[in-house]
Amino acid sequence: MDVLDALQWPAMLVTLLASWLIASRHTGRRNAGFWLFLASNVLWMVWGWHVDAHALIALQVGLAILNMRGARKTGN
């Protein structure tokens, strides 16, 4: 397994941590969750590019836009 194949595991872990933080009542944790979601979007896009998963890449672009919106709204 090469490094890019293994990228799906850290992407999954970052996504799970972001999900945990997004559910927090603390604004700072929620905001951190959105930023971690953005990091996971990048990780999933890199992995998706590596395995030619074009639908996954498109999904991650859409989710990244929503996460940017969430980060902007939570940061206020």
Beta strands, then each sheet from edge to edge (+ up, - down):
end
